[in-house]
Amino acid sequence: MASWAAKVMMSRFLLAGLFLLSFSACAPWSTPSLPPPRVYITHPALPTPTATLLPTPTAPVTSPLAILAQQTYGARLIQRLRIPTLGVDSAVIPLGWRQDSAGNVTWDSPQEAVGWVISSALPDRPGNIILYGHNNTSGAVFRDLWRLQPDAPIFLQTAQQEWEYRVRQVNILPALLDPTAGAEYLQASPTPRLTLISCWPPQSNTHRVIVLAEP
């Protein structure tokens, strides 16, 4: 079994890989024509994320991941995500990650769906649920994620029931200058939390949008 230090290092490595995913899948960079990017908080700040790192797998998880996830989590798995104010109604699929010969880590692309990070939580237990999607390619399911407003409802559907969350924070971070910007929002949480991630602006990928919501 790997040492705790090794697991911590691998977890940090994989968190950085998740942020790099959007750069590898979004459209090529172009000069933004939208208003200047900003960081804004739409609700009193949530508790500071705990220092506990995600229970990240120690090796890349490959196909058949969907079968493995179904066998492991069954009815607990998230099947769909709905954001009524944005017109989003999308399938949610479990995703793992890959490592190339140079050691670079990238989380698998959800394509036109929304991806659930397999090392994050599920709605029926406390923890940080992490979902990510594209903003300007493969259907651009999260194209308007940055437009979410305070208290906007978000719904997660499992085979058990529908779970409702409300937006608390919307953060836009300059990820081109710092690919790990916002990594603290991917940490484990002792309380239920939903984290949605995509790129910004719609025609580029210079920034990261991170939406935090609570039940």
Disulfide bonds with the S-S distance in Angstrom:
none
